[in-house]
């Protein structure tokens, strides 16, 4: 069995950047997302860069009619003689708007992908990760540190990811498995378009490129860090919101939002 790193939501943005970063550091990579052409183009680009061409397994983890997508992916990996050393749970999405006004089915689908699938993937291959002394990188957000009016469900899902990852790190440490929660601020990727977020919605000083976020996340995972918050401004923000009264954080988080 060959040891590989699985990256979900790898077709663009932070996921694609993480694929490049893992490949550049000598890992054999498996890419999965719903868009096969984008995955193949990414695999080609990584190969042209002189690295081993990633394996492409197109699966829509968010499809409501595909509840056994994780099981299908597990079968694909086994049939190709691969076992996981690293799991990167990057797949996820957000939606901007009032929770009561947004489509309820889409928000429930968000919970399934951001929480249920991530939890499944974090636990499904623990034995394999332990054999390979590997780890789990769960992509959360600075949204995990505060409630978010106008993105209420998204913030709540990322709060779960952070809490779950921190606890899992303690539980799996005796087995030699590292668990890191990567909590970036705003990153200019397709995520923003899908969520319906205008380009000037977040303060510019909080922004950071997908490539830099990926490098920070990879380095933190390899160092066994529990939480990685890329960028000084974002680090300061996550500290400040924990010091302020909750009611004030809610007011500030909802100020000026439409």
Secondary structure, 3 states (H helix, E strand, C coil): CEEEEEEECCCCHHHHHHHHHHHHCCCCEEEECCCHHHHHHHHHHHHHCCCCCCEECCCCCCCCCCCCHHHHHHHHHHHCCEEEEEEEECCCCCCCCCCCCCCHHHHHHHHHHHHHHHHHHHHHCHHHHHHCCCEEEEECCHHHHCCCCCCHHHHHHHHHHHHHHHHHHHHHHCCCCEEEEECCCCCCCHHHHHHCCCCCCCCHHHCCCHHHHHHHHHHHHHCCCCEECCCHHHHHHHHHHHHCCHHHHHHHHHCCCC
